[in-house]
Amino acid sequence: MDFELSPQQEQIKKAARQFAEEHFPDHAREMDEEEAYPHELVQRAAKQGFVGATLPQEYGGAGVDLLTSVLVAEEFNAVDPGLAGAIGSVDFGTEAILQLGTEDQQQRFLSGVAEAETITGAAISEPEAGSDVAGATCRAERDGDEFVVNGTKMWITNGTVLDHMVTLVMTDPEAEDRHDRHSLLVIPSEAEGFTANKITGKLGIRASDTAEIQLDDVRVPEENLLGEPGEGFGYIMSFFNEARIGVAAQGVGIAKGCIEMARDYATQRRQFGQPIANFQAIQFKLAEMATKAEAARLMTYKAARHCDEGQPVPEMSSKAKWYAGETAVECADECVQIHGGSGYVKEMDAERFYRDAKITEVYEGTKEIHKLIIARGLLDQIG
Ligand SMILES: Cc1cc2nc3c(=O)[nH]c(=O)nc-3n(C[C@H](O)[C@H](O)[C@H](O)COP(=O)(O)OP(=O)(O)OC[C@H]3O[C@@H](n4cnc5c(N)ncnc54)[C@H](O)[C@@H]3O)c2cc1C
């Protein structure tokens, strides 16, 4: 497999890093402390083409491939994971609209996203259904040419700022197979009965908006049904193949940022009359961080390439997502360790990265669920 980046990819990667270094440091600490969504920065990123870059040009996107968007996410996350998360998720859910939407639906739901005039989301999780996606009970009942939706969606990224969200709803509770009970509906936030309550007190990625969403008799026109009824579970699994690579990219970027921070600190901090980078114990930490980050990067690029070639491999997405998440957490831990006491306080970015890293092991499928997917693939090959 060719991992050589094209000149255009190199250029976009460099531009993303420049943008992040120019604009993130002014906002990162403040947005983290205030748990505030960075509206202005999101607009600025959109003007530079960093929002919804994979969207086709006819919808205002740059039409880049998934690997290119991975490169952008990596550079953004290396500078600040919270702001990177807010910018990177403006178009969350649009993958499903692109895959399943009719031309009319794509026109209605994708327009304005790349300009960040429209913010989207994907509402799958519920208070009682997280890892068990098929256990979702948010109910959509047909009433003439509308669906009436009732239920609660939990942990929804962009929940209080989004314009519409791709929502997993239960349309056929009687279906024999629990994987045939769901459908995907695009629900606008302006609909009557839609209430978003911001979730505060998050450990990390606090600039990214997260909400609990209450849906009370929300009426949604049947034109907002994506794909076929009853196929929602399968659609979400296919959506995850791509979306999880985005989280793997976050992990790779966080690891990269931690390595850079740790290296810089280790060469500048002196103990016993010399830079701590001279000590083999510190060198070993840096070497291990760099090696794991490189392995995670290659897996993530490979998983993205599979998708770009139209042949996503679920086990590969899971391997990349699990390993990149774990690597991010390990690198953030070692980064704090190398900073000693200074890494333990908010004045140093290492503290924020340590908190931000953890999410990459939780959302878009926990690491345990990814190991199950990998193991299942392996056992299926034998069976
Ligand atoms: C900041 C944030 C943003 C999020 N954004 C979104 C979003 O935009 N849209 C959305 O739909 N969801 C979102 N989520 C939800 C996220 O995807 C879920 O939190 C995640 O899938 C885990 O579900 P859960 O929290 O219900 O944990 P649970 O499923 O209850 O899991 C609890 C623990 O049990 C383990 N476990 C569960 N089942 C098994 C099993 N079969 N075998 C082994 N271990 C198991 C898990 O790995 C975990 O360690 C977000 C979450 C957070 C924190």
The ligand as an ORCA input file, in Angstrom:
! r2SCAN-3c Opt
* xyz 0 1
  C     -18.296     13.775     24.572
  C     -19.139     12.717     23.934
  C     -19.668     12.941     22.676
  C     -20.496     11.980     22.082
  N     -21.078     12.251     20.869
  C     -22.044     11.407     20.392
  C     -22.813     11.751     19.229
  O     -22.622     12.794     18.602
  N     -23.791     10.901     18.848
  C     -24.057      9.740     19.513
  O     -24.974      9.039     19.113
  N     -23.344      9.389     20.616
  C     -22.340     10.187     21.068
  N     -21.631      9.853     22.192
  C     -21.958      8.613     22.887
  C     -20.868      7.556     22.791
  O     -20.795      7.047     21.505
  C     -21.183      6.507     23.873
  O     -20.886      7.100     25.119
  C     -20.396      5.224     23.683
  O     -20.816      4.550     22.539
  C     -20.540      4.287     24.900
  O     -21.872      4.139     25.256
  P     -22.305      4.329     26.792
  O     -21.773      5.627     27.235
  O     -23.764      4.122     26.887
  O     -21.538      3.209     27.569
  P     -21.999      1.677     27.764
  O     -22.415      1.108     26.451
  O     -22.970      1.614     28.881
  O     -20.647      1.001     28.200
  C     -20.142      1.066     29.531
  C     -18.905      0.173     29.602
  O     -19.285     -1.194     29.325
  C     -18.521     -1.701     28.242
  N     -19.346     -2.618     27.436
  C     -20.605     -2.419     26.971
  N     -21.003     -3.480     26.270
  C     -19.981     -4.362     26.266
  C     -19.780     -5.657     25.699
  N     -20.720     -6.258     24.946
  N     -18.602     -6.273     25.927
  C     -17.628     -5.677     26.655
  N     -17.755     -4.453     27.221
  C     -18.913     -3.813     27.025
  C     -18.109     -0.468     27.432
  O     -16.984     -0.739     26.637
  C     -17.845      0.535     28.543
  O     -16.561      0.333     29.061
  C     -20.763     10.778     22.764
  C     -20.190     10.549     24.019
  C     -19.413     11.507     24.610
  C     -18.862     11.255     25.979
*
